[in-house]
Amino acid sequence: MCRFSVPLAFALTAFASASVLAQSVGTSAAPVSVAQASSAPPLTLAAAVQTALQNHPDLSAARREIEATEGARTQAAAYQNPSLSVEVEDLRRDTRTTTVMWSQPFELGGKRGARIAAADRATELARAQLDAKQAELRANVTAAFFTSLIAQERVRLAQASLDLARTGTQTGSKRVISGKVSPVEETRAKVAEANVRLELIQAQGELQNSLQELRSLMAQASAVSALDGNALTLPALLPQEALEQRIADAPALRQARLEVRRLAALADLESAKRVPDITVNAGIKRAQDQGRNQAVIGISIPLPVFDTNRGAIFEALRRQDKAEDEARAIELRLRADVAVARERQATASAEVAAVQAEILPGAQSAFDAASKGFELGKFDYLEALDAQRSLLQARAQYLRSVAEAHRAATDLDRLLGVSVSIP
């Protein structure tokens, strides 16, 4: 922002009351459009979030995963199919014996219930993953929206500074013609105006980039031409007690705990597999040489002599233990990240308050005094220029602090899965 070095002392008539900066750094009442000429209604944050939640392919993919797990749950509840077998002894017609057998396997040991429970846990995990993706997308859209609003404010500042620089250049040219100042001062004014014009071009480029990012997150084909919002309104700072309550239901922690439950269900399923299943056989045997039918009934059961499923049970239990350890690690990391994000937001909010209450008024007062003194011949050009730089640097610090407060709040959104950053 130091490149906004414009000899505003030459433009006292255009900047005497400091109304431009007061309007920019205060709580601006009216939203600013990116393209004032656009007839489309300005985009609000709520509309941007809603559009993203409806259109983004990541969420569609997560919903497909839920549907897939629901299909797996249906399959898990299915009973085993019976089998029909036909056996012929002796191919000669007169002495042939034909046996038709119907076999029905029955699961024992609660395998079907354990299988259903594991499928239910997988569906719950898929739903939690969808919630996490929604929270991530909502936070990203919110961050992109406020980044665009901050960029919009920078464009406004650059445009206002360019207007003042042009006025300063014109005033300097008139003073050079009248012989009141050296031609060097006019050259300085023109160089400063060129720097401000370059800064405006860069600010406009940053604005277009942020709007493109917002459009991409919304999965929207049409360009975003206008925003409806106030970037200078700080997000609310939640108390620590409220954050602690929301940590327990954070998306990452919910997924970790559901993964533990899913692996526990799979461990139960492996334990149930230790119990062998039985197969009941029933059929009819036709002996041609005797000319009569005979009922055939039987039962079969595998003997768990060599394979007791011990290795699979051990593997499932250890994976469950691993998931529990990872869940505890995620909770520790989550609490640390939430604390850091909240501290960043508190620090940025304090910086905004300090800049708005002390630094900006002081810089404005110094600039007004230096400009008036230069007009009366008490100060030279460099003193007025230094006061102007201090004022613009204070404004830049204000915008940086506001942007950091919004970034920290959206990081909390992402971690907690709830919207705490929308003013």
SULUR-V747785 format. One record per pair of residues at least 6 apart in sequence whose C-alpha atoms are under 8 Angstrom apart, sorted by the first residue. I is the first residue (numbers start at 1). GAP is how many residues later the second one is. D is the distance in whole Angstrom. If there is no record, write none. Layout:
BEGIN
i = [I | I]
gap = [GAP | GAP]
d = [D | D]
END
This chain:
BEGIN
i = [1 | 1 | 1 | 2 | 2 | 2 | 3 | 3 | 3 | 3 | 4 | 4 | 4 | 4 | 4 | 4 | 4 | 4 | 5 | 5 | 5 | 5 | 5 | 5 | 6 | 6 | 6 | 6 | 6 | 6 | 6 | 6 | 6 | 6 | 7 | 7 | 7 | 7 | 7 | 7 | 7 | 7 | 8 | 8 | 8 | 8 | 8 | 8 | 8 | 8 | 9 | 9 | 9 | 9 | 9 | 9 | 9 | 9 | 9 | 10 | 10 | 10 | 10 | 10 | 11 | 11 | 11 | 11 | 11 | 12 | 14 | 14 | 15 | 16 | 18 | 20 | 24 | 24 | 25 | 25 | 25 | 25 | 26 | 27 | 27 | 27 | 28 | 28 | 29 | 30 | 31 | 31 | 31 | 31 | 32 | 32 | 32 | 32 | 32 | 33 | 33 | 33 | 33 | 33 | 34 | 34 | 34 | 34 | 35 | 35 | 36 | 38 | 38 | 40 | 40 | 41 | 42 | 42 | 42 | 42 | 43 | 43 | 43 | 43 | 44 | 44 | 44 | 45 | 45 | 45 | 45 | 48 | 48 | 49 | 49 | 49 | 49 | 51 | 51 | 52 | 52 | 52 | 52 | 52 | 52 | 53 | 53 | 53 | 53 | 53 | 55 | 55 | 55 | 56 | 56 | 56 | 57 | 58 | 59 | 59 | 59 | 62 | 62 | 62 | 62 | 63 | 63 | 65 | 66 | 66 | 66 | 69 | 69 | 69 | 69 | 70 | 70 | 70 | 72 | 73 | 73 | 73 | 73 | 76 | 76 | 76 | 76 | 77 | 77 | 77 | 77 | 79 | 80 | 80 | 80 | 81 | 81 | 82 | 82 | 82 | 82 | 83 | 83 | 83 | 84 | 84 | 84 | 84 | 85 | 85 | 85 | 86 | 86 | 86 | 86 | 87 | 87 | 87 | 88 | 88 | 88 | 88 | 89 | 89 | 89 | 90 | 90 | 93 | 94 | 94 | 95 | 95 | 95 | 96 | 96 | 96 | 97 | 97 | 97 | 97 | 98 | 98 | 98 | 99 | 99 | 99 | 99 | 100 | 100 | 100 | 101 | 101 | 101 | 101 | 101 | 102 | 102 | 102 | 103 | 103 | 103 | 103 | 104 | 104 | 104 | 105 | 105 | 105 | 105 | 106 | 106 | 106 | 106 | 107 | 107 | 107 | 108 | 108 | 108 | 108 | 108 | 109 | 109 | 109 | 109 | 109 | 110 | 111 | 111 | 111 | 114 | 114 | 114 | 114 | 114 | 115 | 115 | 115 | 117 | 118 | 118 | 118 | 118 | 118 | 121 | 121 | 121 | 121 | 121 | 122 | 122 | 124 | 125 | 125 | 125 | 125 | 128 | 128 | 128 | 129 | 129 | 131 | 131 | 132 | 132 | 132 | 135 | 135 | 135 | 135 | 135 | 136 | 136 | 136 | 137 | 138 | 138 | 138 | 139 | 139 | 139 | 139 | 139 | 140 | 140 | 140 | 141 | 141 | 141 | 142 | 142 | 142 | 143 | 143 | 143 | 144 | 144 | 144 | 144 | 145 | 145 | 145 | 146 | 146 | 146 | 147 | 147 | 148 | 148 | 148 | 149 | 149 | 149 | 149 | 150 | 150 | 150 | 150 | 151 | 151 | 151 | 151 | 151 | 152 | 153 | 154 | 155 | 155 | 155 | 155 | 158 | 158 | 158 | 158 | 158 | 159 | 161 | 162 | 162 | 162 | 162 | 165 | 165 | 165 | 165 | 166 | 168 | 169 | 169 | 169 | 169 | 172 | 172 | 172 | 172 | 173 | 175 | 176 | 176 | 176 | 211 | 212 | 212 | 215 | 215 | 215 | 215 | 231 | 232 | 233 | 234 | 234 | 234 | 234 | 234 | 235 | 235 | 235 | 235 | 235 | 235 | 235 | 236 | 236 | 236 | 237 | 237 | 237 | 238 | 243 | 246 | 247 | 247 | 247 | 247 | 248 | 249 | 250 | 250 | 250 | 251 | 251 | 251 | 252 | 252 | 253 | 253 | 253 | 253 | 256 | 256 | 256 | 256 | 256 | 257 | 257 | 259 | 260 | 260 | 260 | 260 | 263 | 263 | 263 | 263 | 263 | 264 | 264 | 264 | 266 | 267 | 267 | 267 | 267 | 270 | 270 | 270 | 270 | 271 | 271 | 273 | 274 | 274 | 274 | 276 | 276 | 276 | 276 | 277 | 277 | 278 | 278 | 278 | 278 | 279 | 279 | 279 | 280 | 280 | 280 | 280 | 281 | 281 | 281 | 281 | 281 | 282 | 282 | 282 | 282 | 283 | 283 | 283 | 284 | 284 | 284 | 284 | 285 | 285 | 285 | 285 | 286 | 286 | 286 | 287 | 287 | 334 | 337 | 338 | 338 | 341 | 341 | 341 | 341 | 342 | 342 | 342 | 344 | 344 | 344 | 345 | 345 | 345 | 345 | 345 | 345 | 346 | 348 | 348 | 348 | 348 | 349 | 349 | 349 | 351 | 351 | 352 | 352 | 352 | 355 | 355 | 355 | 356 | 359 | 360 | 360 | 360 | 363 | 363 | 363 | 363 | 364 | 366 | 367 | 367 | 367 | 367 | 370 | 370 | 370 | 370 | 371 | 373 | 374 | 374 | 374 | 406 | 409 | 409 | 410 | 410 | 410 | 412 | 412 | 413 | 413 | 413]
gap = [391 | 392 | 395 | 387 | 390 | 391 | 189 | 192 | 193 | 196 | 154 | 157 | 188 | 191 | 192 | 195 | 385 | 388 | 187 | 190 | 191 | 380 | 383 | 384 | 155 | 158 | 159 | 162 | 183 | 186 | 187 | 190 | 379 | 382 | 158 | 161 | 182 | 185 | 374 | 377 | 378 | 381 | 7 | 156 | 157 | 160 | 363 | 376 | 377 | 380 | 159 | 361 | 362 | 363 | 365 | 366 | 372 | 375 | 376 | 157 | 158 | 159 | 161 | 162 | 153 | 154 | 156 | 157 | 160 | 359 | 150 | 153 | 149 | 352 | 346 | 140 | 129 | 133 | 207 | 331 | 370 | 373 | 206 | 203 | 205 | 206 | 202 | 204 | 201 | 200 | 196 | 197 | 198 | 199 | 120 | 194 | 195 | 196 | 197 | 9 | 192 | 193 | 194 | 195 | 118 | 191 | 192 | 193 | 190 | 191 | 190 | 187 | 188 | 185 | 186 | 185 | 183 | 184 | 185 | 186 | 181 | 183 | 184 | 185 | 183 | 184 | 185 | 97 | 100 | 183 | 184 | 93 | 170 | 89 | 92 | 93 | 169 | 167 | 168 | 85 | 86 | 89 | 165 | 166 | 167 | 6 | 81 | 84 | 85 | 165 | 163 | 164 | 165 | 161 | 162 | 163 | 162 | 75 | 71 | 74 | 75 | 64 | 67 | 68 | 71 | 64 | 67 | 61 | 57 | 60 | 61 | 50 | 53 | 54 | 57 | 49 | 50 | 53 | 47 | 43 | 46 | 47 | 50 | 36 | 39 | 40 | 43 | 35 | 36 | 38 | 39 | 33 | 24 | 25 | 26 | 23 | 24 | 20 | 21 | 22 | 23 | 19 | 20 | 21 | 16 | 17 | 18 | 19 | 15 | 16 | 17 | 12 | 13 | 14 | 15 | 11 | 12 | 13 | 8 | 9 | 10 | 11 | 7 | 8 | 9 | 6 | 7 | 195 | 194 | 195 | 192 | 193 | 194 | 191 | 192 | 193 | 188 | 189 | 190 | 191 | 187 | 188 | 189 | 184 | 185 | 186 | 187 | 183 | 184 | 185 | 180 | 181 | 182 | 183 | 195 | 179 | 180 | 181 | 176 | 177 | 178 | 179 | 175 | 176 | 177 | 172 | 173 | 174 | 175 | 171 | 172 | 173 | 174 | 169 | 170 | 171 | 164 | 167 | 168 | 169 | 170 | 163 | 164 | 165 | 166 | 167 | 162 | 158 | 161 | 162 | 151 | 152 | 154 | 155 | 158 | 150 | 151 | 154 | 148 | 144 | 145 | 147 | 148 | 151 | 137 | 138 | 140 | 141 | 144 | 137 | 140 | 134 | 130 | 133 | 134 | 137 | 123 | 126 | 127 | 122 | 126 | 120 | 286 | 119 | 120 | 285 | 116 | 278 | 279 | 282 | 283 | 277 | 278 | 281 | 80 | 275 | 276 | 281 | 271 | 272 | 274 | 275 | 280 | 77 | 270 | 274 | 73 | 76 | 77 | 268 | 279 | 280 | 263 | 264 | 267 | 66 | 67 | 69 | 70 | 65 | 66 | 69 | 85 | 257 | 260 | 63 | 256 | 59 | 62 | 63 | 78 | 80 | 81 | 82 | 81 | 82 | 249 | 253 | 52 | 53 | 55 | 56 | 59 | 55 | 78 | 49 | 45 | 48 | 49 | 52 | 38 | 39 | 41 | 42 | 45 | 41 | 35 | 31 | 34 | 35 | 38 | 24 | 27 | 28 | 31 | 27 | 21 | 17 | 20 | 21 | 24 | 9 | 13 | 14 | 17 | 13 | 6 | 6 | 7 | 10 | 13 | 11 | 12 | 6 | 7 | 8 | 9 | 171 | 170 | 190 | 115 | 168 | 171 | 172 | 189 | 170 | 171 | 174 | 185 | 186 | 187 | 188 | 184 | 185 | 187 | 105 | 108 | 109 | 182 | 95 | 170 | 6 | 87 | 88 | 169 | 6 | 167 | 165 | 166 | 167 | 164 | 165 | 166 | 78 | 163 | 74 | 77 | 78 | 81 | 67 | 68 | 70 | 71 | 74 | 67 | 70 | 64 | 60 | 63 | 64 | 67 | 53 | 54 | 56 | 57 | 60 | 52 | 53 | 56 | 50 | 46 | 49 | 50 | 53 | 39 | 42 | 43 | 46 | 38 | 42 | 36 | 30 | 34 | 35 | 25 | 26 | 27 | 28 | 24 | 25 | 21 | 22 | 23 | 24 | 20 | 21 | 22 | 17 | 18 | 19 | 20 | 15 | 16 | 17 | 18 | 19 | 13 | 14 | 15 | 16 | 12 | 13 | 14 | 9 | 10 | 11 | 12 | 8 | 9 | 10 | 11 | 6 | 7 | 8 | 6 | 7 | 81 | 78 | 74 | 77 | 67 | 68 | 70 | 71 | 66 | 67 | 70 | 60 | 61 | 64 | 59 | 60 | 61 | 62 | 63 | 64 | 59 | 53 | 54 | 56 | 57 | 52 | 53 | 56 | 47 | 50 | 46 | 49 | 50 | 39 | 42 | 43 | 42 | 35 | 31 | 34 | 35 | 24 | 27 | 28 | 31 | 27 | 21 | 17 | 20 | 21 | 24 | 9 | 13 | 14 | 17 | 13 | 6 | 6 | 7 | 10 | 15 | 11 | 12 | 9 | 10 | 11 | 8 | 9 | 6 | 7 | 8]
d = [7 | 6 | 6 | 6 | 7 | 7 | 8 | 6 | 6 | 7 | 8 | 7 | 7 | 7 | 5 | 8 | 7 | 7 | 6 | 8 | 8 | 7 | 7 | 6 | 8 | 8 | 6 | 8 | 7 | 5 | 6 | 8 | 7 | 7 | 7 | 6 | 6 | 7 | 8 | 7 | 6 | 8 | 8 | 7 | 7 | 6 | 8 | 8 | 7 | 7 | 7 | 8 | 5 | 8 | 7 | 8 | 8 | 6 | 7 | 7 | 5 | 8 | 6 | 7 | 6 | 8 | 6 | 5 | 7 | 7 | 7 | 8 | 8 | 7 | 7 | 8 | 7 | 8 | 7 | 8 | 7 | 8 | 7 | 8 | 6 | 6 | 7 | 7 | 8 | 8 | 7 | 5 | 5 | 6 | 8 | 8 | 7 | 7 | 7 | 7 | 8 | 5 | 5 | 7 | 7 | 6 | 5 | 6 | 6 | 6 | 7 | 7 | 7 | 8 | 8 | 7 | 7 | 5 | 5 | 5 | 8 | 6 | 5 | 5 | 6 | 5 | 6 | 7 | 7 | 8 | 7 | 7 | 7 | 6 | 6 | 7 | 7 | 6 | 8 | 7 | 8 | 8 | 6 | 4 | 6 | 7 | 7 | 7 | 8 | 8 | 7 | 6 | 8 | 7 | 6 | 5 | 8 | 7 | 7 | 7 | 7 | 7 | 7 | 5 | 8 | 8 | 7 | 6 | 6 | 5 | 6 | 7 | 6 | 5 | 8 | 8 | 8 | 6 | 6 | 6 | 5 | 6 | 8 | 7 | 6 | 5 | 7 | 7 | 8 | 7 | 6 | 8 | 8 | 7 | 7 | 7 | 8 | 7 | 6 | 4 | 7 | 6 | 5 | 7 | 7 | 6 | 5 | 6 | 6 | 5 | 7 | 7 | 6 | 5 | 6 | 6 | 5 | 6 | 7 | 6 | 5 | 6 | 6 | 5 | 6 | 5 | 7 | 7 | 6 | 6 | 7 | 6 | 5 | 6 | 6 | 7 | 7 | 6 | 4 | 6 | 6 | 5 | 7 | 7 | 6 | 4 | 6 | 5 | 5 | 6 | 7 | 6 | 4 | 7 | 8 | 6 | 5 | 6 | 6 | 6 | 4 | 6 | 6 | 5 | 7 | 7 | 6 | 4 | 6 | 6 | 5 | 6 | 8 | 8 | 5 | 7 | 8 | 6 | 7 | 5 | 8 | 5 | 7 | 8 | 5 | 8 | 6 | 6 | 5 | 7 | 6 | 7 | 6 | 5 | 8 | 8 | 8 | 6 | 6 | 6 | 8 | 5 | 6 | 8 | 7 | 8 | 7 | 5 | 8 | 8 | 6 | 7 | 6 | 6 | 7 | 8 | 7 | 7 | 6 | 8 | 7 | 7 | 8 | 5 | 7 | 7 | 8 | 7 | 6 | 5 | 7 | 8 | 5 | 7 | 7 | 8 | 8 | 8 | 5 | 7 | 6 | 5 | 8 | 8 | 7 | 8 | 6 | 6 | 7 | 7 | 8 | 8 | 7 | 6 | 6 | 6 | 8 | 7 | 5 | 8 | 8 | 6 | 6 | 8 | 7 | 7 | 7 | 6 | 5 | 6 | 7 | 7 | 7 | 5 | 6 | 8 | 7 | 7 | 7 | 8 | 7 | 5 | 8 | 6 | 8 | 6 | 6 | 5 | 6 | 8 | 7 | 8 | 7 | 5 | 7 | 6 | 7 | 6 | 6 | 6 | 8 | 7 | 7 | 5 | 8 | 6 | 7 | 7 | 5 | 6 | 7 | 8 | 7 | 5 | 7 | 6 | 6 | 6 | 6 | 7 | 6 | 8 | 8 | 8 | 8 | 7 | 6 | 8 | 7 | 7 | 7 | 7 | 7 | 7 | 7 | 7 | 7 | 7 | 7 | 5 | 6 | 5 | 7 | 7 | 7 | 8 | 7 | 7 | 8 | 8 | 6 | 8 | 8 | 7 | 6 | 8 | 7 | 6 | 5 | 6 | 7 | 7 | 6 | 7 | 8 | 7 | 6 | 6 | 8 | 7 | 8 | 7 | 5 | 8 | 8 | 6 | 7 | 6 | 5 | 6 | 8 | 7 | 8 | 7 | 5 | 8 | 8 | 7 | 6 | 7 | 6 | 5 | 6 | 8 | 7 | 6 | 5 | 7 | 8 | 6 | 7 | 8 | 6 | 6 | 7 | 6 | 7 | 7 | 6 | 7 | 7 | 6 | 5 | 7 | 6 | 5 | 6 | 8 | 6 | 5 | 7 | 8 | 6 | 5 | 6 | 8 | 8 | 6 | 4 | 6 | 6 | 5 | 6 | 7 | 6 | 5 | 6 | 6 | 5 | 6 | 7 | 6 | 5 | 6 | 6 | 8 | 7 | 8 | 6 | 7 | 5 | 7 | 6 | 6 | 7 | 7 | 7 | 8 | 7 | 6 | 7 | 5 | 8 | 8 | 5 | 6 | 8 | 5 | 7 | 6 | 5 | 7 | 7 | 6 | 8 | 6 | 6 | 6 | 6 | 7 | 8 | 6 | 7 | 7 | 7 | 6 | 7 | 7 | 6 | 5 | 7 | 6 | 6 | 7 | 5 | 6 | 7 | 7 | 7 | 5 | 7 | 6 | 5 | 6 | 7 | 7 | 7 | 7 | 5 | 8 | 7 | 6 | 7 | 8 | 5 | 6 | 7]
END
